[in-house]
């Protein structure tokens, strides 16, 4: 058998950032294990047969004192990346800003929290400079790191353009991106005194170094997250890692599995006419993703199903969940609500078996959306309530937003305006805390529709104007056009229709 090429090839770049001392003025203890984190991760990522990254393409930023000492290397690495960009940070994390909801990464020698690096600045640099990167991975090993999942690169929701005007779809500019964090947004990470590595990175290092027995040949981010979450749950008082992805981010391969045992040479799991060799399931998924993006639903579904057979043969349950959710989206795109629900029920069942609470939550929210579209309102409410319970248990704020929005829409379909308004107000309050413009837009649209039904056009107009501002903040032009047309109908003002037409014409011209 010819070995697979190393996952992190010539077009990939990595920046490993560590700050382990010099934070005493902030009341933060030294973290000597962070220095060892950086050294060992650098070694593993540049070893042939694990990461395979060229040493000169894996930059170490140690003991940074100023934000620019991190941002400049990240800018350069992102600009050079044409394949996978990996950014890793280990050190102290702080919550500052409005309502202490903004994540800051501690720097050495700083005396005040606002002298540290805002995670938002790091995220912005990655987005602006990494436009040619096919995949982006951010790994944060610090306290409160789950707060990073509320940004553009994390936390995939169930929002879709088909649900306008009640929901504004969130758009991302990266084809595949994910964020893996050591803890939830409100939890501290663990760095045991005297340990060689911090708790989270220590387990990551162990997986990269030793592999996953019985696991797939290649370790993608979804597989790594599932394994790390399982290992951290076995540790006493250790926080559970968090994971969020956009596009194909969950399928980004970071390393080869050192414990992988290929099947016997005479064994055949399944054969397909793709060239002259049996395709790898990840290749089939990548092809299906592209076909789905091109609206070739039939071909996309065929390749997803082929990949699912192979993942089932490998007993790779995390990837089975991903493919089942993808098949559900294809079915929904074809108007096959029953088929979409069947795939999500299977995904939910697998998630329960392996204890993947995040996947349970996503499946339930998706089932709630399908049930509501199928006019099964009571079923939708049950699914969204269950998803909300899980989201609150695991601290997933985007899951809470989706569940609350689903409950609000279900109440609207029952003409229970008081209940719907209550859910939308909770959604808006949470979105304000998270500075989540998509959530703000969803809530204001819902509250605006309620005001319209109550014959209160002035209040409705105020909500739709605020929804418009939020849609503009995420540059969602289809949503802006829909809201503008709604405002035109509500107020009888022609200029709203003119603005909507300009957006539609601009979109058709490729602007």
C-alpha positions in Angstrom: 0.0 0.0 0.0 1.3 3.4 -0.9 1.2 5.7 2.1 -0.9 8.8 1.9 1.0 12.1 1.5 1.5 14.0 4.7 -1.5 16.1 5.6 0.3 19.4 5.9 2.0 19.8 2.6 4.1 22.6 1.0 1.1 25.0 0.8 0.4 24.7 4.6 1.6 27.0 7.4 1.5 26.9 11.2 2.1 29.5 13.9 2.5 28.2 17.4 2.2 30.9 20.1 3.1 30.4 23.7 3.2 32.9 26.7 4.2 31.1 29.9 5.5 33.8 32.2 5.6 37.5 32.9 1.9 37.9 33.7 2.4 38.5 37.4 1.1 42.1 37.2 -2.2 40.6 36.1 -2.3 38.2 39.0 -1.6 35.2 36.8 0.8 32.5 37.7 3.6 31.2 35.4 2.8 28.2 33.2 6.1 26.4 32.5 4.3 23.5 30.8 3.3 25.9 27.9 7.0 26.1 26.8 7.0 22.3 26.5 3.7 22.4 24.7 5.2 24.5 21.9 8.4 22.5 21.6 6.6 19.1 21.3 3.9 20.3 19.0 6.5 21.8 16.7 8.3 18.5 16.6 5.2 16.4 15.9 3.8 18.7 13.2 7.1 18.7 11.4 7.7 14.9 11.6 7.2 12.9 8.4 4.4 10.5 8.9 2.5 12.7 11.4 2.0 16.3 10.2 4.8 16.4 7.6 5.0 20.2 7.8 8.3 21.7 6.6 10.2 23.1 9.7 10.5 26.5 8.1 6.8 26.6 7.6 6.1 26.0 11.3 6.8 29.3 13.2 7.2 29.5 17.0 6.3 32.7 18.7 7.5 32.4 22.3 7.0 34.9 25.1 5.4 37.7 23.0 5.2 41.1 24.8 3.2 43.1 22.3 0.3 42.2 20.0 2.3 42.9 16.9 4.7 40.1 17.8 1.9 37.7 17.2 0.0 39.4 14.5 3.0 39.9 12.1 3.9 36.2 12.0 0.2 35.3 11.6 -0.2 37.8 8.7 2.9 36.4 6.9 1.8 32.8 7.4 -1.8 33.4 6.4 -0.7 35.3 3.2 1.6 32.4 2.2 -1.0 29.6 2.9 -2.7 27.9 -0.1 -3.7 24.8 1.7 -4.1 24.5 5.6 -3.4 27.3 8.0 -3.0 26.3 11.7 -2.8 28.9 14.5 -2.2 27.6 18.0 -2.1 29.6 21.3 -1.3 28.5 24.8 -1.2 30.7 27.8 -3.6 32.7 29.9 -7.0 33.9 28.6 -9.0 36.8 30.1 -12.5 38.1 29.6 -12.7 41.8 29.2 -14.7 44.4 27.3 -18.5 45.0 27.4 -20.0 42.7 30.0 -16.6 40.9 30.1 -17.5 38.8 27.1 -14.5 39.6 24.9 -11.6 37.1 24.9 -8.1 38.5 25.4 -4.9 36.5 25.0 -2.3 37.3 27.7 1.1 38.6 26.8 4.3 38.7 28.7 5.0 41.8 30.9 1.6 43.4 30.5 0.2 45.3 33.5 -3.4 45.8 32.3 -5.8 43.4 30.6 -6.4 45.9 27.7 -2.7 45.6 26.8 -3.3 42.0 25.9 -4.2 40.7 22.4 -8.0 40.7 21.7 -8.9 37.4 20.0 -11.0 39.4 17.6 -7.8 41.1 16.3 -6.3 37.7 15.7 -9.4 36.4 14.0 -9.6 39.5 11.7 -6.0 39.0 10.6 -6.6 35.4 9.7 -9.7 36.3 7.7 -8.1 39.3 5.9 -4.7 37.8 5.2 -5.7 34.1 4.6 -7.9 34.6 1.7 -6.1 31.9 -0.4 -6.1 29.3 2.4 -8.4 26.4 1.6 -8.7 25.4 5.3 -8.1 27.3 8.6 -7.7 25.7 12.0 -7.4 27.7 15.3 -6.6 25.8 18.5 -6.7 27.7 21.8 -5.5 26.3 25.1 -6.4 29.0 27.6 -9.1 29.9 30.1 -12.4 31.0 28.7 -11.3 29.9 25.2 -14.8 28.8 24.2 -15.7 32.4 23.9 -13.9 32.3 20.5 -16.6 30.0 19.1 -19.0 33.0 19.0 -17.1 34.5 16.1 -17.3 34.0 12.4 -15.1 30.9 12.2 -16.8 28.8 14.8 -20.1 27.3 15.8 -22.1 26.2 12.8 -25.8 26.9 13.1 -28.9 25.7 11.3 -29.6 29.2 9.8 -30.6 29.1 6.1 -31.6 31.5 3.4 -34.8 29.5 2.8 -36.1 30.7 6.3 -36.2 34.4 5.4 -37.7 36.7 6.5 -37.7 35.0 9.9 -34.0 34.1 9.8 -31.0 35.8 8.4 -28.4 33.4 7.0 -24.9 33.7 8.3 -22.2 33.9 5.7 -18.5 33.0 6.0 -15.6 34.0 3.7 -13.6 30.8 4.4 -14.3 27.6 2.5 -13.3 25.5 5.5 -12.6 26.8 9.0 -12.8 25.5 12.6 -11.9 26.4 16.1 -11.0 23.9 18.8 -10.8 25.2 22.4 -9.7 23.7 25.7 -12.7 24.9 27.6 -16.1 26.5 27.4 -16.6 30.3 27.3 -17.0 30.5 31.1 -14.6 27.7 32.2 -10.9 27.8 33.1 -8.5 25.5 31.3 -6.3 23.1 33.3 -2.5 23.3 33.8 -1.6 20.9 36.6 1.4 22.0 38.7 4.4 19.8 37.8 2.9 18.3 34.7 5.0 18.1 31.5 2.2 19.7 29.4 -1.1 21.5 30.1 -4.0 19.1 30.4 -5.6 19.8 27.0 -2.5 20.1 24.9 -1.0 17.1 26.7 -3.9 14.9 25.4 -3.5 16.5 21.9 0.2 15.6 21.9 -0.6 12.1 23.1 -3.0 11.6 20.2 -0.6 13.0 17.6 2.3 11.0 19.0 0.6 7.6 19.6 -2.4 7.8 17.3 -5.9 6.4 17.9 -6.2 2.6 18.0 -8.9 1.5 15.6 -9.2 5.0 14.2 -9.0 6.1 10.5 -5.7 6.6 8.6 -6.0 10.3 8.7 -7.0 12.4 11.8 -9.3 15.2 10.9 -10.5 17.9 13.3 -13.8 16.2 14.0 -12.0 13.0 14.9 -9.5 14.8 17.1 -12.2 16.7 18.9 -14.2 13.6 19.6 -11.1 11.8 21.0 -9.9 14.7 23.0 -13.4 15.3 24.5 -13.5 11.6 25.5 -10.1 11.8 27.1 -10.8 15.0 29.0 -14.0 13.6 30.4 -12.0 10.9 32.1 -9.9 13.5 33.9 -11.1 14.7 37.3 -12.4 18.3 37.3 -11.1 18.9 33.7 -13.2 21.1 31.4 -14.6 19.6 28.2 -13.2 20.9 25.0 -15.4 22.8 22.6 -15.4 22.7 18.8 -17.0 24.8 16.1 -16.7 24.7 12.3 -17.8 26.3 9.1 -18.0 24.7 5.6 -15.7 21.7 5.4 -13.7 22.8 8.4 -14.5 19.7 10.5 -12.9 17.5 7.9 -9.6 19.3 7.9 -6.9 16.7 8.3 -4.1 17.6 10.7 -2.1 14.5 11.0 -1.7 10.8 10.0 -2.8 8.3 12.6 0.3 6.5 13.9 -1.9 3.7 15.3 -3.7 3.0 12.0 -3.6 -0.6 10.8 -4.6 -0.9 7.1 -6.9 -3.8 6.1 -5.4 -7.0 4.8 -4.3 -6.8 1.2 -6.9 -9.2 0.1 -9.8 -7.5 1.9 -12.3 -5.4 0.1 -14.8 -3.2 1.8 -16.5 -1.8 -1.2 -15.4 -0.9 -4.7 -16.4 2.0 -6.9 -15.6 3.1 -10.4 -13.6 6.2 -9.6 -10.5 6.1 -11.7 -8.7 2.7 -11.1 -8.5 2.7 -7.3 -11.0 2.6 -4.5 -11.5 6.2 -3.4 -10.8 7.4 0.2 -13.9 8.5 2.0 -12.6 12.0 2.6 -12.0 12.5 -1.1 -15.6 11.5 -1.8 -16.8 13.9 0.9 -14.7 16.7 -0.7 -16.2 15.9 -4.1 -19.7 15.8 -2.7 -19.2 19.2 -0.9 -18.2 20.7 -4.2 -21.1 19.2 -6.1 -23.5 20.4 -3.4 -22.1 23.9 -3.7 -22.8 23.7 -7.5 -26.4 22.6 -6.7 -25.9 19.1 -8.3 -27.8 17.5 -5.5 -28.2 14.1 -7.0 -24.4 13.6 -7.6 -23.6 15.1 -4.2 -26.0 12.6 -2.5 -24.4 9.7 -4.4 -20.9 10.6 -3.2 -22.0 11.3 0.3 -23.6 7.8 0.4 -20.5 6.2 -0.9 -18.4 7.9 1.8 -20.9 6.9 4.4 -20.4 3.2 3.5 -16.7 3.5 3.9 -16.9 5.4 7.2 -19.2 2.7 8.5 -16.7 0.0 7.5 -14.0 1.9 9.3 -16.3 2.4 12.3 -15.5 6.1 12.1 -18.6 7.4 13.9 -17.7 11.1 14.0 -17.4 11.2 10.3 -20.6 9.2 9.9 -22.4 12.0 11.8 -20.9 14.6 9.5 -22.0 12.8 6.4 -25.5 12.1 7.7 -25.9 15.8 8.5 -24.7 16.7 5.0 -27.1 14.2 3.4 -29.9 15.8 5.4 -29.0 19.2 4.0 -29.0 17.7 0.4 -32.4 16.2 1.1 -33.8 19.5 2.4 -32.4 21.3 -0.7 -34.5 18.9 -2.8 -37.6 19.5 -0.7 -37.4 16.0 0.7 -38.2 16.8 4.4 -38.9 13.1 5.3 -35.5 12.1 3.9 -33.7 14.9 5.7 -35.3 14.0 9.0 -34.4 10.3 8.5 -30.7 11.3 8.1 -30.8 13.5 11.2 -32.4 10.8 13.3 -29.6 8.5 12.3 -27.0 11.2 13.1 -28.6 11.8 16.5 -28.5 8.1 17.3 -24.8 7.8 16.5 -24.1 10.9 18.5 -25.9 9.5 21.5 -23.8 6.2 21.3 -20.5 8.0 21.3 -21.5 10.7 23.7 -21.1 13.6 21.3 -23.4 16.2 22.9 -22.6 18.9 20.4 -23.7 16.6 17.5 -26.8 15.7 19.5 -27.7 19.4 19.8 -27.1 20.1 16.1 -29.2 17.1 15.0 -32.1 18.1 17.3 -32.1 21.7 16.1 -32.1 20.5 12.5 -34.9 18.1 13.3 -36.9 20.9 14.8 -36.4 23.1 11.7 -37.6 20.2 9.5 -40.6 19.5 11.7 -41.7 23.1 11.6 -41.4 23.2 7.8 -43.6 20.1 7.8 -46.2 21.8 10.0 -45.4 19.4 12.9 -45.2 22.2 15.4 -45.5 20.2 18.6 -42.7 17.9 17.4 -40.6 20.9 16.5 -41.0 22.4 19.9 -39.9 19.1 21.5 -36.8 18.9 19.4 -35.8 22.6 20.0 -36.4 22.3 23.8 -34.2 19.2 23.9 -31.5 21.0 21.9 -31.8 24.1 24.2 -31.3 21.8 27.3 -28.1 20.3 25.8 -26.8 23.7 24.7 -27.2 25.1 28.2 -25.5 22.0 29.7 -22.4 22.2 27.4 -22.3 26.0 27.2 -22.9 26.3 23.5 -24.3 29.8 23.0 -24.9 29.4 19.2 -26.9 26.3 19.9 -29.0 28.3 22.4 -29.6 31.0 19.8 -30.7 28.4 17.2 -33.0 26.6 19.7 -34.6 29.8 21.0 -35.1 31.1 17.5 -36.8 27.7 16.6 -39.0 27.9 19.6 -40.0 31.5 18.7 -40.9 30.5 15.1 -42.9 27.5 16.4 -44.9 29.8 18.7 -45.4 32.2 15.7 -46.9 29.3 13.7 -49.3 28.7 16.5 -50.2 32.4 16.6 -49.0 32.5 20.2 -47.5 35.9 19.9 -46.8 36.4 23.6 -44.7 33.2 23.8 -43.0 34.0 20.5 -42.1 37.5 21.8 -40.6 36.0 25.0 -38.4 33.7 23.0 -37.3 36.4 20.6 -36.4 38.7 23.5 -34.3 36.0 25.0 -32.6 35.5 21.7 -32.0 39.2 21.4 -30.5 39.5 24.9 -28.2 36.5 24.2 -27.2 37.9 20.8 -26.4 41.3 22.5 -24.2 39.6 25.1 -22.3 37.7 22.3 -22.2 40.7 19.9 -23.7 38.3 17.4 -25.2 40.3 14.5 -26.9 37.3 13.0 -28.7 36.6 16.2 -29.7 40.2 16.5 -31.1 40.3 13.0 -33.1 37.1 13.6 -34.6 38.5 16.8 -35.5 41.9 15.4 -37.1 40.3 12.3 -39.2 38.1 14.6 -40.2 41.0 16.9 -41.0 43.2 13.8 -43.3 40.5 12.5 -45.0 40.3 15.8 -45.5 44.1 15.9 -47.0 43.9 12.4 -49.5 41.3 13.5 -50.4 43.5 16.4 -51.0 46.5 14.0 -48.1 48.4 15.5 -46.3 49.7 12.4 -44.0 52.1 14.2 -42.6 49.4 16.5 -42.3 47.1 13.5 -40.4 49.6 11.5 -37.9 50.2 14.4 -37.2 46.4 14.7 -36.8 46.0 10.9 -34.4 48.9 10.8 -32.3 47.4 13.5 -32.4 44.0 11.7 -31.2 45.8 8.5 -28.3 47.3 10.4 -27.3 43.8 11.7 -27.7 42.3 8.2 -25.4 45.0 6.9 -22.8 44.2 9.6 -22.5 40.6 8.3 -22.7 41.8 4.7 -25.7 39.6 4.0 -27.1 41.2 0.9 -30.1 38.8 0.2 -31.3 39.4 3.8 -30.8 43.2 3.4 -32.9 43.2 0.2 -35.7 41.2 1.9 -35.8 43.5 4.9 -35.8 46.6 2.7 -38.8 45.2 0.7 -40.6 44.5 3.9 -39.9 48.1 5.1 -41.2 49.4 1.7 -44.4 47.4 2.1 -44.8 48.5 5.7 -44.2 52.2 5.2 -45.2 52.7 1.6 -41.9 54.4 1.0 -40.4 54.0 -2.5 -36.8 54.4 -1.6 -36.7 51.1 0.3 -37.7 49.3 -2.8 -35.1 51.2 -4.8 -32.4 50.2 -2.3 -33.5 46.6 -2.4 -33.4 46.6 -6.3 -29.9 48.0 -6.2 -28.7 45.2 -4.0 -30.4 42.6 -6.2 -28.9 44.1 -9.4 -25.5 44.4 -7.7 -25.6 40.8 -6.7 -26.5 39.7 -10.2 -23.7 41.7 -11.7 -21.2 39.9 -9.4 -20.3 43.0 -7.3 
